């Protein structure tokens, strides 16, 4: 029900962001209005006002006081709008857009993204950081992102921006990063390249990216452990047996420090593993065990320690070195007379079957770990 004030008096349109979280705000909030000829629109220095008349954006008003020109004349328009139930067909609304730099917007991966590492293979990465953004084209921003909603807050802009950044980050890493091992020294370079890539994308929505900071890119825990092992191996001069001895000694020391029920198993573990730790240490300096044992037939594929020629099992960890057959389903080593797999129960005579990707249903080779079509883990 229109009041006397709505019929006679002119409007003064202005907006203050009381919460500090809004990027765009529409007046009137309930929908379109009947702004009268001569209504005043006051815009602050950090704002822009997008004026809509008849559902079409007419102009973006800059800072200052503006007089609106509409077809709604006080009193007369109400009389002419009687066929429409007293509602004027000349509708208008104003969107106030915040032009300040919105800083400290957080972005990150909700789900790990696939990255094909040149040395580590396909790796699922998580990444996060912050960025600063600003609305540079108010009309384009309202038309493309805000639409007809009464408000558009920072949290929604943050969610939308995070999806774009993560998508472009995956592309940028695939094109400019060979291996995660080189990542620590290239954060600044990757941030600059990602900023340039995102600038063109965001400009299509009237947004400008002022700064982007790449705080961290984290691979899964097992990949981090592999990178740490590689670093330790570099310190030891590519001495793989030395690395395994060091890790075994660290594990025993940690278990011994815990005490309790673990103490009984520690003595047995020491009895079984100390001979392996001390093997190759006689008659030479540390690190020269491989050179002093020319009869070695290569390291154990499980623990990496040297195995003597003709050995069917590793003397250090018990792993079956001589592989005769493997289970077609779980790739477990099978003994010569095994009829079923001891791990999964699959018949030993079962042929290897193609693996179907659960995501795109593409058939992959039996030994595939990731889908060749979409990169999804099988």
C-alpha positions in Angstrom: 0.0 0.0 0.0 1.6 3.2 -1.1 1.9 6.0 1.5 1.5 9.7 0.9 5.3 10.0 1.1 5.7 7.5 -1.7 3.3 9.3 -3.9 4.3 13.0 -3.4 7.9 13.3 -2.2 11.1 12.6 -4.1 13.5 9.9 -3.1 17.1 10.3 -1.9 19.1 7.1 -2.7 22.3 6.3 -0.9 23.9 3.2 0.7 26.3 2.6 3.5 27.9 -0.9 4.0 27.2 -1.3 7.7 28.5 -4.9 7.8 31.6 -4.3 5.7 30.9 -7.6 3.8 28.8 -6.5 0.9 30.1 -6.0 -2.7 26.8 -4.9 -4.3 23.5 -3.8 -2.9 20.2 -3.0 -4.6 17.8 -0.2 -3.8 14.9 -0.8 -3.3 15.8 -4.1 -1.7 12.4 -5.8 -2.4 12.7 -5.3 -6.2 12.2 -2.5 -8.6 10.9 0.9 -7.6 8.9 3.9 -8.8 11.7 6.5 -8.6 10.2 9.9 -9.5 11.6 12.5 -11.9 14.2 14.5 -10.0 15.1 11.9 -7.4 18.6 12.2 -6.0 21.3 9.6 -6.0 24.3 10.2 -3.8 27.4 8.1 -4.5 30.5 8.0 -2.3 34.1 8.0 -3.5 34.5 4.3 -3.0 31.3 3.4 -4.8 29.6 3.3 -8.1 25.9 3.3 -8.8 24.5 1.3 -11.7 21.1 2.7 -12.7 18.5 0.4 -14.3 15.4 1.7 -16.0 12.8 -0.6 -17.6 15.1 -3.6 -16.7 18.1 -2.2 -18.7 21.3 -0.8 -17.3 21.4 2.9 -18.4 24.6 4.2 -16.8 27.2 3.8 -14.0 27.1 6.8 -11.8 30.4 8.0 -10.3 31.0 9.8 -7.0 28.8 12.8 -6.3 25.1 13.7 -6.3 23.1 12.8 -9.4 19.5 13.8 -10.4 17.6 10.9 -11.9 15.4 11.4 -15.0 12.5 9.0 -15.0 9.0 8.9 -16.5 7.4 8.9 -13.0 6.0 12.4 -12.3 4.7 12.9 -8.7 0.8 12.6 -8.4 0.3 12.5 -12.2 2.0 9.1 -12.6 -0.3 7.6 -9.9 -3.4 8.7 -11.8 -2.1 7.3 -15.1 -1.2 4.0 -13.5 -4.7 3.2 -12.4 -5.1 0.5 -15.2 -2.2 -1.3 -13.5 -3.7 -1.2 -10.1 -1.9 2.0 -9.1 1.5 0.5 -9.8 3.6 2.5 -12.3 4.9 0.4 -15.3 8.0 2.7 -15.3 10.2 0.7 -13.1 13.7 1.5 -12.0 16.4 0.3 -9.5 19.9 1.2 -8.5 22.7 -1.1 -7.6 25.4 0.3 -5.4 28.8 -1.4 -6.0 31.7 -1.3 -3.6 34.9 -0.2 -5.5 37.4 -0.6 -2.7 40.1 -3.2 -2.9 38.8 -6.3 -1.1 41.9 -7.8 0.5 42.8 -11.1 2.1 40.4 -13.2 0.1 41.2 -16.8 0.8 41.3 -19.4 -1.9 42.1 -23.1 -1.8 41.4 -26.6 -3.2 38.4 -28.3 -1.8 39.4 -31.6 -3.5 42.9 -32.4 -4.6 43.8 -31.6 -8.2 45.7 -33.9 -10.5 49.3 -33.0 -11.4 51.6 -35.1 -13.6 55.0 -34.9 -12.0 57.9 -35.6 -14.4 59.7 -37.6 -11.6 57.0 -38.6 -9.2 54.2 -39.3 -11.7 50.6 -38.3 -11.2 50.2 -36.5 -7.9 47.2 -35.1 -6.2 47.9 -31.6 -4.9 46.3 -29.3 -2.4 47.0 -25.6 -2.6 45.9 -22.4 -0.8 46.7 -18.7 -0.7 45.2 -15.2 -0.5 44.4 -12.5 -3.1 43.3 -8.9 -3.4 40.5 -8.1 -5.8 38.6 -5.0 -7.0 35.5 -4.3 -9.1 36.7 -2.4 -12.2 33.6 -2.5 -14.4 30.5 -2.1 -12.2 27.9 -2.7 -14.9 29.6 -5.8 -16.2 30.0 -7.1 -12.7 26.3 -6.6 -11.9 25.1 -8.1 -15.1 27.4 -11.1 -15.1 27.6 -12.1 -11.4 25.1 -10.3 -9.3 22.1 -10.6 -11.6 18.8 -9.6 -9.9 19.8 -10.6 -6.4 19.3 -7.9 -3.7 22.9 -8.3 -2.3 26.2 -9.9 -3.2 28.6 -10.4 -0.4 32.3 -11.1 -0.1 31.9 -14.7 0.9 30.2 -15.5 -2.4 32.8 -13.7 -4.3 35.5 -15.6 -2.4 33.9 -19.0 -3.3 33.6 -18.1 -6.9 37.1 -16.8 -7.1 38.5 -19.9 -5.4 37.1 -22.1 -8.1 38.7 -20.1 -10.9 42.1 -19.8 -9.2 42.2 -23.6 -8.5 41.2 -24.4 -12.1 43.9 -22.1 -13.6 46.5 -23.2 -11.1 46.2 -26.8 -12.3 46.7 -25.7 -15.9 49.6 -23.4 -15.0 51.4 -26.0 -12.9 51.1 -28.5 -15.8 52.6 -26.1 -18.2 55.4 -24.5 -16.2 56.4 -26.9 -13.4 58.2 -30.2 -14.2 58.5 -31.7 -10.7 57.5 -30.8 -7.2 61.1 -31.1 -6.2 61.7 -27.7 -7.9 58.6 -26.1 -6.2 60.1 -24.3 -3.1 62.3 -22.0 -5.3 59.5 -21.1 -7.7 56.6 -19.8 -5.6 57.1 -16.2 -6.7 57.4 -17.1 -10.3 54.3 -19.3 -10.2 52.4 -16.5 -8.4 53.3 -13.9 -11.1 52.4 -16.3 -14.0 49.1 -17.3 -12.3 48.2 -13.6 -11.8 48.7 -12.8 -15.5 46.6 -15.9 -16.5 43.8 -14.9 -14.1 43.7 -11.2 -15.1 42.1 -12.0 -18.5 39.6 -14.4 -17.0 38.4 -12.0 -14.3 38.2 -9.1 -16.6 35.3 -10.8 -18.4 33.3 -10.3 -15.2 34.4 -6.8 -14.4 36.9 -7.8 -11.8 40.6 -6.8 -11.5 43.1 -8.9 -9.6 45.4 -6.7 -7.7 47.6 -9.2 -5.9 47.8 -13.0 -5.6 49.9 -14.9 -3.1 50.6 -18.6 -3.3 51.1 -19.7 0.3 51.5 -23.4 -0.1 51.2 -26.3 -2.5 51.1 -29.6 -0.5 51.3 -33.1 -2.0 49.9 -36.1 -0.2 51.8 -37.4 2.9 53.4 -40.3 1.0 54.8 -37.9 -1.7 56.1 -35.6 1.0 57.9 -38.6 2.5 59.4 -39.5 -0.8 60.7 -35.9 -1.3 62.2 -36.0 2.2 63.8 -39.3 1.5 65.2 -38.0 -1.7 66.7 -35.0 0.2 68.3 -37.3 2.7 69.6 -39.5 -0.1 71.3 -36.5 -1.6 73.0 -35.7 1.7 74.3 -39.3 1.9 75.6 -39.1 -1.7 73.0 -41.4 -3.3 73.8 -44.2 -0.8 70.5 -46.0 -0.7 71.6 -48.8 1.7 72.9 -46.0 4.0 69.6 -44.3 3.9 67.7 -47.4 4.8 70.0 -48.2 7.7 69.5 -44.7 9.0 65.7 -44.9 8.8 65.7 -48.3 10.4 67.9 -47.0 13.3 65.6 -44.0 13.7 62.5 -46.3 13.9 64.1 -48.5 16.5 65.1 -45.6 18.6 61.6 -44.1 18.5 60.1 -47.4 19.4 62.5 -47.9 22.3 61.7 -44.4 23.6 58.0 -45.2 23.7 58.5 -48.1 26.2 55.6 -50.2 27.4 54.4 -53.2 25.3 56.7 -52.3 22.4 59.8 -53.3 24.4 59.3 -57.0 23.9 59.2 -56.7 20.2 62.1 -54.4 20.0 64.5 -57.1 21.2 63.3 -59.5 18.5 63.5 -56.7 15.9 67.1 -55.9 16.9 68.1 -59.5 16.7 66.7 -59.8 13.2 67.8 -56.5 11.8 71.1 -55.7 13.4 72.9 -58.3 11.3 71.5 -56.6 8.2 72.5 -53.2 9.5 76.0 -54.3 10.2 76.4 -56.2 6.9 78.9 -54.7 4.6 80.6 -52.6 7.2 83.7 -54.8 7.6 86.8 -54.0 5.7 86.0 -50.6 4.4 84.8 -47.1 5.1 81.0 -46.4 5.4 79.3 -46.3 2.1 81.8 -48.8 0.5 79.8 -52.0 1.2 78.5 -52.3 -2.4 82.1 -52.1 -3.8 83.3 -54.7 -1.3 80.6 -57.2 -2.4 80.8 -57.7 -6.1 78.7 -60.9 -5.8 75.6 -58.9 -4.8 72.7 -59.4 -7.1 71.0 -56.0 -6.6 69.0 -54.5 -3.7 65.8 -55.8 -2.3 62.8 -54.1 -4.0 61.0 -53.8 -0.6 63.7 -52.6 1.9 66.5 -51.6 -0.6 69.2 -53.5 1.3 71.7 -55.7 -0.7 70.6 -59.3 -1.4 73.1 -62.1 -2.2 73.1 -64.0 -5.5 70.5 -66.7 -5.9 68.5 -65.6 -2.9 64.7 -66.2 -3.1 63.9 -64.1 -0.1 65.5 -61.0 1.4 67.6 -61.9 4.4 66.7 -58.5 6.0 63.0 -58.1 5.6 61.8 -61.5 4.3 60.4 -60.1 1.1 60.1 -62.6 -1.8 62.8 -61.5 -4.2 62.3 -64.2 -6.9 58.9 -63.4 -8.4 57.4 -66.3 -10.2 53.8 -65.2 -10.5 51.6 -62.3 -9.4 48.0 -62.1 -8.5 46.0 -60.7 -11.4 43.9 -58.6 -8.9 46.2 -57.2 -6.2 49.7 -58.0 -7.7 50.7 -60.0 -4.7 53.6 -62.4 -5.2 52.5 -66.0 -5.5 54.4 -69.2 -4.6 54.8 -71.8 -7.4 52.1 -74.1 -6.1 49.6 -71.5 -4.9 46.1 -72.0 -6.2 44.7 -68.8 -4.6 46.1 -65.5 -3.7 46.9 -65.3 0.1 46.0 -61.6 0.2 42.7 -61.3 -1.7 41.7 -64.9 -2.4 41.6 -64.6 -6.2 42.3 -67.8 -8.1 45.9 -67.9 -9.2 44.8 -68.9 -12.8 42.6 -65.8 -13.2 43.7 -63.7 -16.2 44.4 -60.0 -15.6 41.3 -57.9 -16.5 41.1 -54.4 -17.7 40.4 -51.7 -15.0 37.5 -49.4 -15.6 37.7 -45.9 -14.3 35.0 -45.2 -11.8 34.7 -41.6 -13.0 34.7 -41.8 -16.8 34.3 -45.6 -17.3 37.3 -45.7 -19.6 39.0 -49.1 -19.7 42.7 -49.1 -18.7 45.5 -51.6 -18.7 45.5 -54.0 -15.7 48.6 -52.5 -14.2 47.3 -48.9 -14.5 47.0 -46.9 -11.3 45.5 -43.8 -12.7 43.0 -43.4 -15.5 44.7 -42.4 -18.8 41.6 -40.4 -19.9 40.8 -38.3 -16.8 43.6 -38.9 -14.4 41.3 -40.3 -11.8 42.9 -42.9 -9.4 41.7 -46.4 -10.1 
